[in-house]
Amino acid sequence: MQYEITLPAGYDMTIIRERVATRGHALDDRAGLGLKAYLVRERGVAGSPVNQYAPFYLWNDPGRMGEFLVGGGGFQGIVADFGRPVVRHWTGLAAEAGQARETRPRAASRRLTELPATAGLEDQVTAALAELRDLGRAGGLHTAALAVDPHHWRLLTFALWEREVPGAYADAERYEVLHLSAPGLAHLPMGRAW
């Protein structure tokens, strides 16, 4: 799941950095959470057209995701400070642990890929799964995940990187990771989800 809070062009992003520094550890032991990457993009940096705070979550337990959103324990702070953002959520298809899994990731990438109705869905997903397996062997990769949005029929490829997003993924949206809460990282299922 991910929500994006797009901020004004002149917004002082140190406010977000301080917010994460003081509040980011609150989910370091959250039950049901695989990981939460506290992500930012800054206008004019790494090709970003916007200032944005865009946390990304991988949940081990979708019920706990629902509890987080409506039952308290974190999301209400976002709502109180920024209003209620649209929360995107996807169905997980696969995940890969990278060689840099034991490091603190500093960068992330997100790529959305359309799934045209004119091509076979199973073939498109099979190709994306093969790409994810290849991505799992990329130098500097911490974790990568593949998911599907069946409402818009798009695939999501999300990756955390030890230092920076490699040039081969320059077409992806790139983020800086301010903090990683990963209480259930070891319990995230790796490989294909079915």
TORMIZA-99312 format. One record per residue (C-alpha): chain; x, y, z; residue in one letter. Coordinates in pm, 1 decimal. Layout:
<sites>
<site chain="A" east="X" north="Y" up="Z" res="a"/>
...
</sites>
This chain:
<sites>
<site chain="A" east="0.0" north="0.0" up="0.0" res="m"/>
<site chain="A" east="110.4" north="356.5" up="-60.0" res="q"/>
<site chain="A" east="-24.4" north="706.4" up="-19.8" res="y"/>
<site chain="A" east="128.0" north="1018.2" up="-171.5" res="e"/>
<site chain="A" east="115.7" north="1360.3" up="-12.2" res="i"/>
<site chain="A" east="217.6" north="1611.1" up="-277.4" res="t"/>
<site chain="A" east="340.3" north="1934.4" up="-122.7" res="l"/>
<site chain="A" east="377.8" north="2287.3" up="-264.3" res="p"/>
<site chain="A" east="682.2" north="2358.8" up="-481.4" res="a"/>
<site chain="A" east="835.6" north="2584.6" up="-216.4" res="g"/>
<site chain="A" east="760.5" north="2353.1" up="76.3" res="y"/>
<site chain="A" east="1042.8" north="2315.5" up="327.0" res="d"/>
<site chain="A" east="1111.6" north="1941.4" up="308.7" res="m"/>
<site chain="A" east="1307.8" north="1955.0" up="634.0" res="t"/>
<site chain="A" east="963.3" north="1952.9" up="799.3" res="i"/>
<site chain="A" east="901.5" north="1604.7" up="657.7" res="i"/>
<site chain="A" east="1253.9" north="1493.7" up="743.1" res="r"/>
<site chain="A" east="1204.4" north="1605.5" up="1105.4" res="e"/>
<site chain="A" east="862.9" north="1437.3" up="1116.6" res="r"/>
<site chain="A" east="1016.0" north="1104.6" up="1011.4" res="v"/>
<site chain="A" east="1314.6" north="1147.7" up="1245.5" res="a"/>
<site chain="A" east="1086.3" north="1201.3" up="1545.4" res="t"/>
<site chain="A" east="790.9" north="975.5" up="1457.8" res="r"/>
<site chain="A" east="928.0" north="716.3" up="1216.5" res="g"/>
<site chain="A" east="1022.0" north="463.1" up="1482.2" res="h"/>
<site chain="A" east="657.5" north="427.4" up="1593.1" res="a"/>
<site chain="A" east="604.5" north="136.8" up="1349.7" res="l"/>
<site chain="A" east="935.1" north="-40.0" up="1412.3" res="d"/>
<site chain="A" east="746.1" north="-312.7" up="1599.2" res="d"/>
<site chain="A" east="400.6" north="-292.7" up="1434.7" res="r"/>
<site chain="A" east="228.2" north="-632.0" up="1428.2" res="a"/>
<site chain="A" east="142.4" north="-753.2" up="1078.1" res="g"/>
<site chain="A" east="375.1" north="-507.3" up="903.1" res="l"/>
<site chain="A" east="646.5" north="-649.7" up="681.6" res="g"/>
<site chain="A" east="804.6" north="-313.5" up="612.1" res="l"/>
<site chain="A" east="730.9" north="56.0" up="580.9" res="k"/>
<site chain="A" east="968.5" north="268.2" up="374.3" res="a"/>
<site chain="A" east="939.0" north="638.8" up="460.0" res="y"/>
<site chain="A" east="989.3" north="787.4" up="113.8" res="l"/>
<site chain="A" east="1031.8" north="1140.7" up="-16.1" res="v"/>
<site chain="A" east="1082.7" north="1300.1" up="-353.3" res="r"/>
<site chain="A" east="1209.4" north="1656.5" up="-385.4" res="e"/>
<site chain="A" east="1129.2" north="1878.9" up="-677.9" res="r"/>
<site chain="A" east="1424.9" north="1898.1" up="-916.1" res="g"/>
<site chain="A" east="1612.5" north="1608.3" up="-753.0" res="v"/>
<site chain="A" east="1650.2" north="1279.2" up="-945.2" res="a"/>
<site chain="A" east="1400.7" north="1398.8" up="-1204.2" res="g"/>
<site chain="A" east="1115.3" north="1457.9" up="-959.2" res="s"/>
<site chain="A" east="862.3" north="1719.4" up="-1070.6" res="p"/>
<site chain="A" east="717.6" north="1747.1" up="-716.5" res="v"/>
<site chain="A" east="787.1" north="1761.9" up="-346.8" res="n"/>
<site chain="A" east="622.8" north="1454.3" up="-204.3" res="q"/>
<site chain="A" east="599.7" north="1238.2" up="104.9" res="y"/>
<site chain="A" east="500.1" north="888.9" up="-14.1" res="a"/>
<site chain="A" east="539.0" north="605.0" up="239.3" res="p"/>
<site chain="A" east="525.5" north="252.9" up="97.9" res="f"/>
<site chain="A" east="416.3" north="-53.3" up="298.9" res="y"/>
<site chain="A" east="437.6" north="-429.3" up="252.8" res="l"/>
<site chain="A" east="197.7" north="-599.4" up="494.0" res="w"/>
<site chain="A" east="215.5" north="-959.0" up="612.6" res="n"/>
<site chain="A" east="-142.5" north="-936.2" up="737.3" res="d"/>
<site chain="A" east="-406.5" north="-741.4" up="538.9" res="p"/>
<site chain="A" east="-628.8" north="-728.7" up="847.5" res="g"/>
<site chain="A" east="-358.2" north="-531.9" up="1025.2" res="r"/>
<site chain="A" east="-345.6" north="-297.0" up="725.0" res="m"/>
<site chain="A" east="-718.5" north="-232.7" up="773.4" res="g"/>
<site chain="A" east="-666.1" north="-177.2" up="1144.9" res="e"/>
<site chain="A" east="-387.0" north="70.8" up="1070.4" res="f"/>
<site chain="A" east="-606.1" north="267.1" up="828.5" res="l"/>
<site chain="A" east="-929.8" north="281.1" up="1027.9" res="v"/>
<site chain="A" east="-860.2" north="153.3" up="1376.4" res="g"/>
<site chain="A" east="-586.2" north="380.2" up="1498.9" res="g"/>
<site chain="A" east="-218.3" north="350.2" up="1552.1" res="g"/>
<site chain="A" east="-51.1" north="580.8" up="1305.6" res="g"/>
<site chain="A" east="-253.6" north="677.7" up="1001.4" res="f"/>
<site chain="A" east="-469.0" north="921.4" up="1200.2" res="q"/>
<site chain="A" east="-159.8" north="1139.9" up="1245.1" res="g"/>
<site chain="A" east="-130.4" north="1176.2" up="865.9" res="i"/>
<site chain="A" east="-502.0" north="1256.6" up="840.6" res="v"/>
<site chain="A" east="-477.6" north="1516.3" up="1118.4" res="a"/>
<site chain="A" east="-177.5" north="1691.4" up="960.0" res="d"/>
<site chain="A" east="-243.7" north="1658.4" up="585.5" res="f"/>
<site chain="A" east="-604.4" north="1547.4" up="538.4" res="g"/>
<site chain="A" east="-710.4" north="1198.8" up="430.8" res="r"/>
<site chain="A" east="-504.7" north="1095.6" up="126.1" res="p"/>
<site chain="A" east="-603.7" north="838.4" up="-133.0" res="v"/>
<site chain="A" east="-441.5" north="508.9" up="-33.7" res="v"/>
<site chain="A" east="-341.0" north="280.0" up="-316.7" res="r"/>
<site chain="A" east="-320.1" north="-88.4" up="-248.5" res="h"/>
<site chain="A" east="-220.0" north="-377.1" up="-466.6" res="w"/>
<site chain="A" east="-237.1" north="-754.9" up="-455.9" res="t"/>
<site chain="A" east="108.5" north="-900.1" up="-403.4" res="g"/>
<site chain="A" east="235.5" north="-1139.4" up="-668.9" res="l"/>
<site chain="A" east="597.1" north="-1197.1" up="-566.1" res="a"/>
<site chain="A" east="890.7" north="-1060.7" up="-369.2" res="a"/>
<site chain="A" east="1266.9" north="-1102.1" up="-383.0" res="e"/>
<site chain="A" east="1533.4" north="-1048.9" up="-118.7" res="a"/>
<site chain="A" east="1844.2" north="-881.1" up="-254.1" res="g"/>
<site chain="A" east="2211.3" north="-913.7" up="-169.7" res="q"/>
<site chain="A" east="2193.6" north="-589.9" up="32.8" res="a"/>
<site chain="A" east="1907.4" north="-712.9" up="255.6" res="r"/>
<site chain="A" east="2106.6" north="-656.7" up="575.6" res="e"/>
<site chain="A" east="2187.2" north="-291.5" up="494.0" res="t"/>
<site chain="A" east="1982.5" north="21.7" up="549.1" res="r"/>
<site chain="A" east="1829.8" north="117.6" up="211.5" res="p"/>
<site chain="A" east="1872.9" north="479.9" up="107.8" res="r"/>
<site chain="A" east="1682.6" north="479.2" up="-222.7" res="a"/>
<site chain="A" east="1368.7" north="327.0" up="-372.0" res="a"/>
<site chain="A" east="1214.9" north="291.8" up="-715.0" res="s"/>
<site chain="A" east="857.5" north="240.6" up="-828.2" res="r"/>
<site chain="A" east="755.0" north="143.3" up="-1177.4" res="r"/>
<site chain="A" east="393.9" north="111.3" up="-1294.0" res="l"/>
<site chain="A" east="335.9" north="-93.9" up="-1609.4" res="t"/>
<site chain="A" east="8.4" north="-104.3" up="-1800.0" res="e"/>
<site chain="A" east="-138.9" north="-447.0" up="-1874.5" res="l"/>
<site chain="A" east="-308.1" north="-398.8" up="-2211.2" res="p"/>
<site chain="A" east="-617.1" north="-610.7" up="-2274.0" res="a"/>
<site chain="A" east="-485.1" north="-687.1" up="-2622.3" res="t"/>
<site chain="A" east="-207.8" north="-908.1" up="-2479.7" res="a"/>
<site chain="A" east="-241.3" north="-1225.9" up="-2274.0" res="g"/>
<site chain="A" east="-252.8" north="-1142.2" up="-1904.6" res="l"/>
<site chain="A" east="-79.8" north="-1461.8" up="-1794.4" res="e"/>
<site chain="A" east="204.4" north="-1404.5" up="-2042.9" res="d"/>
<site chain="A" east="252.1" north="-1046.3" up="-1922.8" res="q"/>
<site chain="A" east="263.5" north="-1151.1" up="-1558.4" res="v"/>
<site chain="A" east="498.3" north="-1443.1" up="-1632.8" res="t"/>
<site chain="A" east="737.6" north="-1200.1" up="-1804.1" res="a"/>
<site chain="A" east="714.9" north="-958.7" up="-1507.8" res="a"/>
<site chain="A" east="788.2" north="-1242.7" up="-1263.9" res="l"/>
<site chain="A" east="1100.9" north="-1332.5" up="-1463.7" res="a"/>
<site chain="A" east="1210.3" north="-966.8" up="-1456.7" res="e"/>
<site chain="A" east="1157.5" north="-959.4" up="-1079.4" res="l"/>
<site chain="A" east="1376.9" north="-1268.5" up="-1036.1" res="r"/>
<site chain="A" east="1647.9" north="-1093.5" up="-1241.1" res="d"/>
<site chain="A" east="1601.4" north="-779.0" up="-1032.0" res="l"/>
<site chain="A" east="1657.5" north="-992.1" up="-721.2" res="g"/>
<site chain="A" east="2014.7" north="-1052.8" up="-839.8" res="r"/>
<site chain="A" east="2090.6" north="-683.5" up="-902.3" res="a"/>
<site chain="A" east="2379.6" north="-537.4" up="-705.8" res="g"/>
<site chain="A" east="2269.2" north="-314.2" up="-419.1" res="g"/>
<site chain="A" east="1912.8" north="-446.5" up="-406.2" res="l"/>
<site chain="A" east="1759.3" north="-474.0" up="-59.6" res="h"/>
<site chain="A" east="1405.6" north="-596.3" up="-141.1" res="t"/>
<site chain="A" east="1183.5" north="-596.1" up="-449.3" res="a"/>
<site chain="A" east="812.7" north="-666.8" up="-485.5" res="a"/>
<site chain="A" east="572.6" north="-720.3" up="-774.1" res="l"/>
<site chain="A" east="201.3" north="-650.8" up="-734.3" res="a"/>
<site chain="A" east="-106.5" north="-604.9" up="-950.4" res="v"/>
<site chain="A" east="-376.8" north="-338.2" up="-947.7" res="d"/>
<site chain="A" east="-678.1" north="-519.8" up="-1098.8" res="p"/>
<site chain="A" east="-887.2" north="-199.6" up="-1094.0" res="h"/>
<site chain="A" east="-661.7" north="-22.1" up="-1344.2" res="h"/>
<site chain="A" east="-484.1" north="-336.9" up="-1470.1" res="w"/>
<site chain="A" east="-132.6" north="-224.2" up="-1395.3" res="r"/>
<site chain="A" east="167.4" north="-396.5" up="-1247.5" res="l"/>
<site chain="A" east="374.6" north="-233.1" up="-976.0" res="l"/>
<site chain="A" east="742.7" north="-309.7" up="-932.7" res="t"/>
<site chain="A" east="880.2" north="-160.6" up="-612.7" res="f"/>
<site chain="A" east="1243.3" north="-188.7" up="-504.3" res="a"/>
<site chain="A" east="1456.9" north="-72.5" up="-214.7" res="l"/>
<site chain="A" east="1824.2" north="-2.3" up="-287.7" res="w"/>
<site chain="A" east="2127.9" north="17.3" up="-63.4" res="e"/>
<site chain="A" east="2259.0" north="346.6" up="-205.9" res="r"/>
<site chain="A" east="2093.3" north="469.9" up="-523.6" res="e"/>
<site chain="A" east="1862.6" north="349.8" up="-796.5" res="v"/>
<site chain="A" east="2079.9" north="198.8" up="-1074.3" res="p"/>
<site chain="A" east="2078.4" north="361.2" up="-1416.5" res="g"/>
<site chain="A" east="1892.3" north="64.2" up="-1564.2" res="a"/>
<site chain="A" east="1589.2" north="177.9" up="-1361.7" res="y"/>
<site chain="A" east="1617.2" north="546.8" up="-1449.2" res="a"/>
<site chain="A" east="1268.7" north="541.9" up="-1603.1" res="d"/>
<site chain="A" east="1115.8" north="446.7" up="-1265.4" res="a"/>
<site chain="A" east="999.5" north="701.4" up="-1010.6" res="e"/>
<site chain="A" east="1286.0" north="742.6" up="-765.6" res="r"/>
<site chain="A" east="1265.6" north="818.8" up="-395.0" res="y"/>
<site chain="A" east="1493.2" north="881.0" up="-101.0" res="e"/>
<site chain="A" east="1436.0" north="647.2" up="194.5" res="v"/>
<site chain="A" east="1440.3" north="842.8" up="520.4" res="l"/>
<site chain="A" east="1372.5" north="545.0" up="747.2" res="h"/>
<site chain="A" east="1276.2" north="180.1" up="719.9" res="l"/>
<site chain="A" east="1051.7" north="12.4" up="974.9" res="s"/>
<site chain="A" east="1080.3" north="-359.6" up="910.4" res="a"/>
<site chain="A" east="932.5" north="-556.2" up="1200.4" res="p"/>
<site chain="A" east="814.4" north="-844.4" up="982.0" res="g"/>
<site chain="A" east="1073.0" north="-834.0" up="705.2" res="l"/>
<site chain="A" east="1191.5" north="-1187.4" up="780.0" res="a"/>
<site chain="A" east="832.8" north="-1312.9" up="748.4" res="h"/>
<site chain="A" east="756.3" north="-1157.7" up="408.8" res="l"/>
<site chain="A" east="708.2" north="-1448.6" up="168.8" res="p"/>
<site chain="A" east="974.9" north="-1453.8" up="-99.3" res="m"/>
<site chain="A" east="928.1" north="-1576.9" up="-453.1" res="g"/>
<site chain="A" east="598.8" north="-1618.8" up="-632.5" res="r"/>
<site chain="A" east="293.2" north="-1583.3" up="-408.1" res="a"/>
<site chain="A" east="101.3" north="-1873.6" up="-564.0" res="w"/>
</sites>
